[in-house]
Amino acid sequence: MSLPRLSRRAALGAALLPLAAQAQPERYPSRPITLLVGFAPGGGTDIISRFLAPVLQEEFGQPVTVENRPGASGTIAATAITRARPDGYTMLMTTVSASAVVPPQMRPPPFDIYRDQTPVVLAGTVPLVAVVPPSSPARDLPGLLEIARAHPGKLNYSSSGVATQQHLAAELLSAAAGVRMTHIPFRGTGQAVNEVLAGRIDIAIDTLPTYLPHIRAGRVRALAVTLPARVEWLPEVPTVAELGFPGFSASVWYMVMGPPGLPEPIVARWVEAVNKALAVPEIRARVREAGFIPGGGTAADAAALLRRDAERYAAAIRDAGIRLD
């Protein structure tokens, strides 16, 4: 006996339900997310990541875990993201050095900065600040440069790796002032800070959020900031430009980066989530209080920033003769 027409349709519909369920795209995110950081705890990348992670976790409804993978000027984590599955469950909080500056200078380059990563959204930007231990005889930047000029190579400076912004800023300043100092790279800013606080490093030109608490506590002395204009957090501290080096400017940006081929809906979801997080008054206040200029914007803005700074710093490295040995 044949089934009535309506019954046959109902039976067919019931049979197709499991297939339809399989065809539905997975709601993103539906499981925990890992946010890679290419530097040790204590530096600017780690600070901005841990500011945003709890808010992103609330927005996504899934755990967001910050995982530090320091080394090679941040490129160990940056290379890891180029090999991650493009599903949005492994993301990277990167820096201008790790994703735009260092990789093209390496031989061979570990990845193509345009093809092998997906710029998502700017998280924040920070100025750099030149600091010395309280025991330093230099009371200001001109005084420190005079010491460096009188004793070539004797003074040392720290960075979180070769060709990072800290390294570039110090080398560009040395070149402009006609002095020679010794570069001491570390695996992360946190290690470098400890050496500065212990008085074993003569000068550091590092991110403002990293050193702002130590400046406020008197554990280090700020000599200059690297933006063209003085910054709101340290209005009494002069700029490098006004101390005899017109046009000197250096900063660090932090960007959420995804694997190559990251689907546009996932990119858009992260752009929305980060912009919403940075718009929360309490978070925005905390970010600014720590010395960051809040980011935001679109994925297109992030991609344009990556390209612009990659080209600008490649020229600066070439002109300064900096090499990744």
SVG drawing of the C-alpha trace seen along z (x, -y; Angstrom):
<svg xmlns="http://www.w3.org/2000/svg" viewBox="-3 -71 89 73">
<polyline fill="none" stroke="black" stroke-width="0.4" points="0.0,0.0 1.4,-3.4 1.7,-6.2 -0.5,-9.3 1.4,-12.1 1.6,-14.3 3.0,-11.4 5.6,-10.6 6.8,-14.3 7.0,-14.2 9.0,-11.0 11.4,-12.4 11.8,-15.6 12.6,-13.6 15.2,-11.6 16.9,-14.7 17.1,-16.4 20.4,-14.9 22.0,-15.9 20.7,-19.5 22.1,-19.7 25.5,-18.6 25.4,-21.2 24.8,-24.0 28.1,-26.0 29.5,-25.7 28.7,-28.7 31.9,-30.6 33.3,-30.3 32.0,-27.1 35.1,-26.1 38.1,-27.8 40.4,-30.2 44.2,-30.5 45.7,-33.9 49.5,-33.6 51.9,-36.2 55.5,-36.1 57.2,-37.5 57.7,-36.6 55.2,-38.0 55.7,-41.6 56.1,-43.3 53.6,-45.5 52.2,-42.6 51.5,-40.5 49.9,-43.5 47.5,-44.5 46.5,-40.8 45.7,-40.3 43.7,-43.5 41.5,-42.4 41.3,-38.6 38.6,-38.7 36.4,-41.1 36.8,-39.0 36.0,-35.9 32.7,-37.5 31.9,-38.7 32.7,-35.3 31.2,-33.2 34.2,-30.9 37.6,-30.9 40.3,-33.0 43.7,-31.8 46.9,-33.9 49.8,-31.7 53.4,-33.1 55.8,-31.7 58.8,-33.9 61.8,-33.9 63.4,-35.1 62.1,-38.7 58.5,-37.4 58.7,-35.5 58.4,-32.0 54.7,-32.8 54.3,-34.7 55.5,-31.7 53.2,-29.5 50.1,-31.5 51.1,-31.1 50.8,-27.3 47.7,-27.3 44.3,-26.1 42.3,-29.0 39.4,-28.3 39.8,-31.2 40.7,-29.1 44.4,-30.0 45.0,-33.7 48.0,-36.0 48.6,-39.3 51.5,-40.5 53.7,-43.6 55.1,-45.7 58.5,-44.0 57.3,-40.4 54.9,-40.7 56.2,-43.5 59.9,-44.3 61.9,-41.2 60.7,-38.4 61.7,-40.0 65.2,-40.6 65.8,-37.0 67.6,-34.7 65.6,-32.8 62.4,-34.7 60.3,-32.3 57.1,-33.5 55.8,-36.1 54.3,-38.9 51.5,-39.6 50.6,-36.1 51.0,-34.0 49.1,-36.0 45.8,-37.8 45.7,-41.3 42.5,-41.5 42.4,-44.6 44.6,-47.1 44.6,-46.6 46.7,-49.6 49.8,-51.8 52.4,-52.9 55.2,-55.4 58.7,-54.3 60.5,-55.9 64.2,-56.1 65.0,-55.1 68.1,-54.6 68.6,-53.2 68.6,-55.7 72.3,-55.0 73.1,-56.3 75.3,-59.5 73.2,-60.7 70.5,-63.2 69.2,-63.7 69.5,-62.3 72.2,-64.8 74.2,-63.8 73.9,-60.1 74.9,-60.7 78.0,-62.6 79.1,-59.6 78.5,-57.3 80.5,-59.6 83.4,-59.7 83.4,-55.9 82.5,-54.2 80.8,-50.8 81.0,-51.0 77.4,-51.8 74.9,-49.0 71.2,-49.0 68.6,-46.3 65.9,-45.1 63.5,-42.1 65.3,-40.9 67.2,-41.8 65.3,-44.3 62.5,-44.9 61.4,-48.4 63.5,-48.8 66.6,-47.8 65.7,-50.0 65.0,-53.0 68.3,-52.7 70.3,-52.2 68.6,-55.0 69.3,-57.3 72.9,-56.1 73.3,-56.8 71.7,-60.3 74.0,-61.2 77.1,-59.6 77.7,-57.3 78.2,-53.6 76.6,-51.5 76.4,-47.7 73.2,-45.9 72.0,-43.3 69.0,-41.4 66.7,-39.3 64.0,-36.8 61.4,-39.3 60.9,-42.7 60.4,-41.2 63.9,-39.9 65.3,-43.2 63.4,-45.1 64.9,-43.1 68.4,-43.8 67.6,-47.6 66.2,-47.6 69.3,-45.8 71.5,-48.5 73.2,-46.1 71.8,-47.8 72.8,-51.4 69.7,-52.5 66.6,-51.0 64.3,-52.5 61.2,-50.4 57.4,-50.6 55.8,-53.1 53.4,-50.6 56.3,-48.4 58.2,-51.1 55.5,-53.5 54.9,-51.8 58.7,-51.8 59.0,-55.5 56.1,-56.4 57.8,-54.4 61.2,-56.0 62.8,-52.7 64.0,-54.1 64.5,-57.6 62.8,-58.7 65.0,-60.7 62.9,-61.1 59.9,-59.8 60.0,-58.9 56.8,-60.4 57.0,-63.8 55.0,-65.4 55.2,-64.9 52.8,-62.3 50.0,-62.8 51.4,-60.3 54.8,-62.0 54.2,-65.7 57.4,-66.8 59.6,-64.4 60.9,-65.9 60.8,-64.2 63.9,-62.9 63.0,-65.3 63.1,-68.4 66.5,-67.4 68.3,-68.0 67.0,-65.2 64.2,-66.8 61.8,-64.3 62.8,-61.4 59.7,-59.2 59.2,-55.6 56.3,-53.7 55.0,-50.1 51.6,-48.8 49.9,-45.7 47.6,-43.9 45.4,-40.8 46.6,-38.6 45.1,-35.4 46.3,-32.5 46.3,-32.8 42.9,-32.1 41.0,-33.1 37.3,-33.3 35.9,-36.8 33.0,-36.1 35.6,-35.1 37.7,-38.2 34.5,-40.4 33.6,-38.7 37.1,-39.6 36.9,-43.1 33.5,-43.6 34.7,-42.0 37.9,-44.1 36.2,-47.3 33.4,-46.6 36.0,-45.7 38.0,-48.9 34.7,-50.9 34.0,-49.7 34.7,-52.8 36.5,-50.8 38.7,-48.9 39.5,-52.0 40.4,-53.9 42.7,-51.0 44.3,-50.8 45.1,-54.5 46.2,-54.6 48.7,-51.9 50.2,-54.0 48.4,-52.6 46.6,-54.6 43.5,-52.4 43.2,-50.9 40.2,-49.7 39.1,-50.2 38.7,-47.7 40.6,-44.8 41.4,-47.0 42.9,-49.6 45.1,-46.9 46.3,-45.6 47.2,-49.1 49.2,-49.7 51.1,-46.5 52.2,-47.4 53.0,-51.0 55.3,-50.2 56.9,-47.2 58.0,-49.5 59.0,-52.3 61.1,-50.2 62.7,-48.2 64.1,-51.5 65.2,-52.5 67.0,-49.2 68.7,-49.5 69.8,-53.1 71.1,-52.3 73.0,-49.2 71.3,-47.0 71.8,-43.3 70.2,-40.2 73.3,-38.0"/>
</svg>
